[in-house]
Every structure is written in C-alpha cells, then in structure tokens.
Amino acid sequence: MSSSRDTQISASALAIAQESVAQAVNLGFKTAAGDSASTEALARLDRLTNEVRNQETARLLAQSIHAMQNRDFAKGEKLALEALERDDKLGVAWHVLGIAREKIGDFAGSMRCYEAALKLLPDHGAVAGDLGRLAFRMDMPEIAAKFFMHYMKARPGDLEAVNNLACALRDLNRCEEAIEVLRPAINDNPEQPLLWNTLGTIMCSLGDGKTALTFFDETLRLAPDFGKAYHNRAYAKIDLGDVEGALADCDLAIAAVESAEDLATMQFGRATILLALGRVEEGWRIYEARFSKDLVEAPRFTIEAPRWRPGMALAGKSLMICAEQGLGDEVMFANMLPDVIEALGSDGKLTLAVERRLVPLFKRSFPKADVFPHKTVSYEGRVYRGAPEIEDWSGVDFWTPMGVLLEVFRPSVASFPDRPNFLQADPARVQHWRRVLESAPAGPKIGLLWKSLKLNGERARQFSPFMLWRPVFEVPGLTFVNLQYGDCSEEIALAKEEFGVDIWQPPGIDLKYDLDDVAALCCAMDLIVGFSNATTNLAGACGAPIWMLTGASSWTRLGAQTYPWYPQTRCFITPDYNDWNPTMQNVGAALRERFPTG
C-alpha cells in the first residue's frame, strides 16, 4: 500500500480540478451538519478497533484515534498509515486516515481514503456521511447529494442526514425538493434549531428574505448562542436593505464563533457589510480576511517575491500585481491601475498577471506594463494561483494581490475618479461591430445580460426571473442583442414565444472566451441592460453605457445609489429579491423615455 498523496485520484475527486476560481462572499453558513472528528464519531471508531483481529494493527488504530481526540491530526495520520501498511484492506483504517487527512486540510487525499473505506466496510453509512460533507465543503453539491441520500438510507430519520441532503439540494437550485426533505423532519422535531436554520437559507436562495428572517428568528429563539444563524440572518437582512441590522447580527455571530474557519468567514462577511454601508476605508482594511488560511476556498499565491503592504512606498519601485477572485472582480478592481502607474512614477515598473482571456485587453490599456496570464489550479482541495510565465523575478521589488491596493487608492466613494473608462477596447473592432450591427433590425441596439454562468442557490436569487423582463421587451422600436455567455437557447426561445421578440445573436463571436472582442462589441451598443457579471464589468470598464440591475445592499455600490467603479452606470435598485417586478417596470419606463418612438 502506497502512503503517497499523489496516487491516482478517483473520478469523483477529479471534479475539484478548476481552471479558475471565483471567490465570493457566501450567502452565509451553508456548511453541512456534523463533524467526522466529533467525540461521538471517534468513540464509535474506537469501538470498531476492538473488532480488528491483529492486535498490533488494532493498537496503532486506537493510538491514531486517541491522537485525533487530542486534536493532533498529523500524528493520527501517521499512525493510521502505519496500520494500513500492515493491512491495506482494513476499511476502518481507511476511514480513520480519511478523517485525519480531512482535518489537516488534505481534502483530495481524504476523499480517496473515504472512497476506499466505502468499498471495504459493510456498514458504511457513516463513511457516506463524511464523504458527503467533504464533497459539499469542496463545492461539489451534486456528488454530496448522492452520498447524503446513501447516508439517509443507512440511517432513516437521522436529522443530520436530512439537514445535509437539504443543503445539497438547495445548492443545486432544487429548493422545492429541499423543502420537502425538511418539512416532515421539522414537523416531527420542531425544537431542532439546525433544521430551521437550513430552511432559512433555502428561503434566502429563493430570494424570500422576509420568510427567511422568520425562520432564523425561530432558530435563535431555540438556540440563542447559534453563531452561524446570526450570520445567516445578517445576509437575509442585507437582501432586504437592512445593512445596519446585518452588521449588528454579524457582530453577534463573531461573539459566538465556534471555530477559526467560522471566524474567518464572519470577518470576510463583515468587511463586505461595512463596504455596503459606505464605511469604505474600514471595510477594505478587514477585507484581507478573504485570504485567511482558515478559509478553504481562499487562494494560496505561489509568487516568489516580497509582499507589498499598504503604507509601503511605491515611487520608483517595480511592482507585480496579481489579479484575484473572479473575472468580473479582476476587471472592476483594475479601476485604480492608472493611479498605481502614476504612483510608481517614470522610474517605476508595473507587471500584471490577469486571467488569460484578459491579456490582450490589458496590454492595450496599459502599454507600458508587462502583462502575463496567471494560472489557477486546485490541488488537494486547495486553490493555488501564480504567474508561471514570468520567468525572471529578479527585477521585481514587491508583489500584491490587486484588491490590497484598494485601501490606499479607493478609501472612499469620493476617491473614485469621474473617468470615462480605464480599459481600452480595440477601436478597429468597435467600428467592425458597429458595421455588423447595421445588419440587425433597425432601432437602438440594447445589449442584454440576464444571468451569471455560476447560478448556484446563493447566486440565483440575485437575478430577476426571465418572465419579468416583459416591461423591457414591450418597449417598441428597440433591437435587443444577446450579450449573455453560456447556453441561452431556452431564454431566447421564450422571448420569441411569450413576448414576440427576436433577441439578435451577434455572429462570429464566442461571448465567453473572446473577451477582447466582447469588450469591443459592448462599446458598439447604444445601451447595455443587465446584472453584474463578467460582461457587464468589461463593458463598464471600457466606458460603454450601462443600466445595472442590483440589489438593495449590493456591497460593490459602496453605500452609494450610483456605481462608483463605472461612473456612466445608472443603477436600478430592487428593495427585495423576492419581487423584481417594480424594478423591471422602472427599467421599461426608463427605456421608453430614453428611446421615444415616432
């Protein structure tokens, strides 16, 4: 039996591989219930060691479990490996090793161990539960749901299994199924706060913040020290525009924190709440929490250079900036790059690492900078980002993630310049698209963006249901142009069937990958209407006119009614994610005013 963590990974574990990472603030705590290393779980495994025939192997396993009971998971891993060297067909040993590796952060290695245990143990319900929780933690809800269903079959009526399956279904946007899973459990166990808390998160995913508050209130009535419920209630309040109330709940959550990972999540969430309140400088200062080593999804940067920190001099320095988070954030945060270049001065040098699809656009926009693609990989359940195509680091004085500079260059809404654009679309391609658009039906060309490619349960609530676009589609004399990446065939067919509108498809462009050309296409539009996603950010950065649909307390507005990152943007703010209809009515009326017919 090999003890290497580099052995061939299974098909399900391969699903964690990523080409890019989009780090975003969580809706709240959606973690599946239970702990593979709980006192009860480890005691059960300790009892199973009594059934191991070989006394020396049994002794090693008992010592491994004892080490983990004392939270020494590295020692637990070592002893479990020694037991498996003696007998690699021992399912309980694989289970113990899986727990140890999960707790030291080797998630992919842990998954392989759990899968081995699943095959070898006749009573493997507990292993399926651990596998489900780990898959859920690694943002693999479809796989998690399968294991939770397996766990429920092994333990009918188990509340942990019910709760966890509901969580996975919610994140698959199967919210009605999740409610049906929870309903009988809550009816039979109305005193269980965990179930009410999960039901609240499902209501948030559906955009029903008011009902979610009711369920979180019930959770906290039953369990006043339930920190995660305070945190979840904070996000329901944000959805309803009560940002001050959200901050108060976030502070209550921090006061009741149960683990380092919970604390890091709460601090990251608190930063965005402060930003939503307009307390910008304070918010950026604690925004650093997004890089906490205690956050599973936080990227680890593999960059061999000293780290720049706010307060350090920039004039005359050679600075490497690595873009961070999702593609839209990379573009949005670039708002301050002209100021950074000015601070570096004529004797300074800027090197940028951005998403590969953005390299041509950034090279054109910042011709004196060296621009390279960054690379993001997932390994052993962790995300790593570096810039491997930069071969010579000898001339780089410092490096920094892009967002760290915000504290210095964008400490307030007033510090955002009234700059028409900070990225430069290709002028020749803009003219090309203006000529192409002449072949579209007559009328002003309105680019539409109605969703994000990543629509999990948390993100889906931020987007108006497509049927509510009727007031927009009924405005006469307009030509609607699809700017939405991903598979839009269903929505385009629905627009034709329900509204009699042909959404025009721009020819010869991949709206997901040809980002430099997408930027040019956006600049050829008369107007772009939609939600914040990668394309909206590209359009805004290049100076295209935008009407943005946004939530009551979207943190990226930084407490303003405008959109500081792109000053030409007009915001249409919905007070309640559960009712987009008034907002869409306002957009339709504004379009009629902007583009009158006759």
C-alpha positions, -999 to 999 in steps of 0.1 A, spaced: 0 0 0 14 34 -10 13 62 15 18 89 -11 -9 115 -15 -1 117 -52 -17 84 -61 -43 84 -89 -74 103 -79 -109 89 -85 -133 102 -110 -154 120 -84 -124 136 -67 -113 149 -101 -143 171 -101 -124 195 -78 -100 205 -105 -105 240 -117 -91 263 -143 -101 294 -125 -116 304 -91 -142 329 -83 -141 338 -47 -173 355 -34 -189 362 -1 -210 333 10 -248 337 15 -239 327 50 -231 294 67 -243 266 45 -220 240 59 -234 206 62 -240 195 98 -218 170 116 -181 165 122 -161 135 111 -139 140 142 -166 147 167 -164 130 201 -192 106 192 -177 97 158 -143 90 171 -157 70 200 -176 48 175 -145 42 155 -126 34 187 -151 7 194 -147 -7 159 -110 -12 166 -119 -39 191 -131 -60 161 -97 -58 144 -81 -92 147 -45 -83 146 -36 -68 180 -7 -46 167 -29 -31 140 -57 -26 165 -32 -8 188 -20 15 161 -55 25 151 -65 31 188 -35 53 192 -44 72 160 -79 78 172 -66 89 206 -42 114 189 -72 128 170 -92 130 202 -64 153 214 -66 172 181 -32 160 169 -43 151 134 -8 149 120 1 122 145 -33 105 138 -25 104 101 10 89 107 -4 61 129 -32 53 106 -7 50 77 13 25 98 -19 5 104 -26 4 67 10 -6 59 1 -38 79 -33 -43 63 -44 -21 33 -78 -40 31 -89 -27 65 -119 -4 59 -119 12 94 -82 22 90 -90 39 57 -119 57 74 -96 69 102 -70 80 77 -96 99 58 -106 118 89 -70 127 98 -63 140 63 -95 160 61 -86 177 94 -51 186 82 -65 201 50 -57 173 25 -92 172 11 -84 153 -21 -64 127 -2 -92 124 24 -117 118 -3 -97 89 -17 -95 74 17 -132 77 24 -139 61 -10 -116 32 -1 -134 28 32 -168 29 14 -158 -1 -7 -145 -22 22 -169 -16 51 -202 -35 51 -218 -8 74 -206 23 56 -234 48 63 -211 69 84 -184 70 57 -210 81 32 -220 109 55 -183 120 59 -178 118 21 -209 139 15 -198 166 39 -164 167 24 -178 169 -12 -202 196 0 -173 216 15 -154 213 -17 -183 228 -36 -195 196 -52 -232 196 -42 -242 170 -68 -218 144 -55 -226 154 -19 -263 149 -25 -257 113 -37 -237 104 -6 -262 121 17 -290 100 1 -269 69 7 -264 80 43 -302 85 48 -309 50 35 -284 37 61 -299 59 89 -336 66 82 -349 95 101 -314 108 110 -317 146 113 -282 152 103 -287 133 71 -320 151 64 -304 185 70 -273 178 49 -293 165 19 -315 196 21 -284 218 20 -270 200 -11 -304 202 -29 -306 239 -21 -272 245 -37 -283 226 -68 -312 250 -71 -336 222 -62 -351 243 -34 -386 228 -36 -372 193 -31 -350 206 -3 -381 220 15 -400 187 10 -370 169 26 -371 192 56 -409 195 61 -416 162 78 -384 164 99 -394 198 112 -430 187 118 -417 158 139 -388 178 155 -399 214 158 -374 220 186 -344 214 163 -327 248 155 -305 234 128 -334 225 106 -350 259 109 -316 275 101 -313 254 69 -349 262 60 -340 299 63 -310 296 40 -333 279 14 -357 309 16 -327 332 10 -318 312 -20 -353 317 -33 -350 354 -27 -376 354 1 -357 373 27 -388 381 48 -397 345 53 -360 336 59 -359 361 88 -389 344 104 -370 310 103 -337 325 115 -356 342 144 -371 308 153 -336 292 151 -322 318 175 -352 315 199 -343 279 202 -306 284 203 -296 319 213 -258 311 210 -261 297 175 -235 320 158 -240 307 123 -277 316 125 -268 352 134 -245 353 104 -272 338 81 -298 363 94 -274 391 86 -274 381 49 -312 379 49 -313 415 63 -288 426 36 -312 412 9 -339 434 24 -317 465 26 -312 465 64 -274 468 64 -272 482 99 -291 453 112 -269 429 93 -238 445 109 -253 440 143 -260 404 136 -226 398 122 -210 411 154 -233 388 174 -221 359 152 -185 368 158 -191 369 196 -205 333 194 -179 319 170 -171 282 172 -140 277 150 -112 296 132 -129 289 99 -162 303 111 -143 334 124 -126 340 90 -159 336 72 -176 361 95 -148 386 93 -148 384 55 -186 389 55 -183 418 80 -159 435 56 -185 435 28 -212 447 51 -190 477 60 -185 484 24 -222 482 17 -227 508 45 -202 531 28 -176 526 55 -152 520 27 -117 525 42 -126 504 73 -141 477 50 -111 474 28 -89 472 59 -105 440 71 -112 427 35 -78 410 39 -98 383 57 -106 368 23 -70 354 23 -73 337 57 -55 303 58 -86 291 77 -109 296 46 -109 265 24 -117 285 -7 -91 312 -1 -64 312 -28 -28 304 -19 -5 326 -40 27 309 -53 47 340 -61 84 343 -52 87 380 -43 83 401 -12 47 411 -4 37 448 -7 16 461 21 -3 494 25 20 521 38 50 509 18 64 533 -8 57 528 -45 76 556 -62 103 541 -84 95 505 -74 89 475 -96 55 462 -86 39 430 -97 1 429 -92 -18 396 -94 -55 399 -102 -77 380 -78 -111 365 -73 -134 361 -103 -130 376 -137 -155 404 -130 -136 414 -99 -103 414 -119 -118 440 -142 -136 460 -115 -105 463 -93 -84 475 -123 -103 508 -118 -73 520 -98 -45 508 -121 -40 542 -137 -34 557 -103 -10 529 -94 10 536 -125 11 573 -116 23 564 -81 51 542 -94 63 572 -115 86 573 -145 112 553 -127 88 526 -116 77 494 -134 43 476 -134 38 439 -141 3 425 -142 -9 389 -140 -45 386 -152 -69 360 -165 -56 347 -198 -86 359 -218 -80 395 -205 -43 397 -215 -49 414 -249 -72 440 -234 -49 448 -205 -18 450 -228 -36 476 -249 -49 495 -219 -16 497 -201 11 496 -228 40 503 -205 32 474 -182 43 438 -187 11 417 -188 11 379 -182 -16 354 -176 -20 340 -141 -27 303 -136 -51 289 -110 -51 252 -100 -68 231 -74 -47 206 -56 -55 185 -25 -87 206 -21 -69 239 -20 -67 266 -46 -33 280 -58 -27 310 -80 6 320 -96 22 335 -127 44 307 -141 50 325 -174 70 352 -155 105 336 -157 126 364 -143 116 378 -109 150 394 -101 138 429 -111 105 427 -91 107 446 -58 73 437 -45 41 419 -54 5 422 -42 -30 409 -49 -48 436 -68 -75 442 -41 -50 451 -15 -43 484 -33 -80 495 -28 -73 506 8 -48 531 -5 -63 542 -38 -101 539 -32 -106 546 5 -140 564 -1 -166 568 -28 -152 603 -33 -118 589 -42 -132 572 -74 -125 594 -104 -151 605 -129 -131 587 -156 -150 577 -187 -130 544 -189 -99 527 -177 -97 498 -202 -94 504 -239 -114 483 -263 -99 478 -298 -111 508 -318 -109 488 -351 -131 461 -336 -156 486 -322 -160 500 -357 -163 465 -371 -192 457 -347 -209 490 -355 -209 479 -391 -221 444 -383 -249 458 -361 -262 477 -391 -274 444 -405 -295 438 -374 -331 451 -373 -335 488 -372 -336 507 -339 -313 514 -310 -292 484 -301 -298 473 -265 -274 446 -252 -290 422 -226 -274 404 -197 -298 384 -175 -278 359 -156 -244 346 -145 -228 314 -157 -225 304 -120 -261 302 -107 -259 282 -76 -286 286 -49 -269 317 -34 -263 335 -67 -296 327 -84 -316 349 -60 -297 380 -74 -312 376 -109 -347 386 -120 -368 357 -134 -367 360 -172 -405 363 -174 -403 396 -155 -384 412 -184 -418 417 -201 -418 455 -195 -384 458 -212 -393 436 -242 -426 455 -247 -408 488 -254 -413 494 -291 -386 503 -317 -356 486 -299 -334 458 -311 -323 435 -283 -288 420 -287 -277 389 -268 -245 396 -248 -251 367 -224 -225 340 -224 -235 304 -218 -264 284 -232 -292 310 -238 -313 290 -262 -341 285 -237 -345 321 -229 -342 333 -265 -369 308 -275 -391 320 -246 -387 357 -256 -399 348 -290 -428 327 -278 -440 348 -249 -431 384 -260 -428 381 -297 -392 394 -295 -363 381 -316 -331 386 -295 -304 392 -321 -274 370 -319 -241 386 -328 -223 364 -354 -188 351 -353 -181 357 -316 -177 334 -285 -192 355 -258 -175 336 -231 -140 333 -244 -134 362 -270 -133 388 -242 -113 414 -261 -139 413 -289 -167 412 -264 -154 445 -250 -155 460 -285 -190 447 -291 -202 463 -258 -187 496 -269 -207 494 -301 -240 492 -283 -264 521 -276 -271 507 -242 -264 476 -221 -290 465 -196 -284 437 -171 -270 423 -139 -234 425 -127 -214 397 -143 -181 395 -162 -195 411 -194 -211 440 -175 -178 447 -158 -160 446 -192 -185 470 -207 -183 494 -178 -145 494 -176 -144 503 -214 -169 531 -210 -200 515 -225 -233 529 -212 -248 506 -187 -281 503 -168 -273 479 -140 -299 459 -121 -288 455 -85 -299 445 -50 -308 469 -22 -275 465 -4 -250 453 -31 -216 459 -15 -200 469 -48 -220 501 -48 -201 510 -16 -232 525 1 -240 548 -29 -270 549 -51 -246 550 -81 -219 526 -92 -186 542 -83 -164 518 -104 -181 529 -137 -195 564 -133 -215 562 -165 -237 535 -150 -273 540 -139 -285 517 -112 -319 502 -109 -321 490 -73 -346 464 -62 -355 466 -25 -365 429 -23 -350 399 -42 -384 383 -39 -401 409 -60 -383 422 -91 -414 433 -108 -414 470 -98 -377 473 -108 -383 458 -142 -413 481 -146 -390 511 -139 -365 499 -165 -392 496 -191 -404 531 -184 -369 545 -185 -363 528 -218 -394 545 -233 -382 578 -220 -346 573 -233 -357 560 -267 -391 575 -276 -407 563 -308 -423 584 -335 
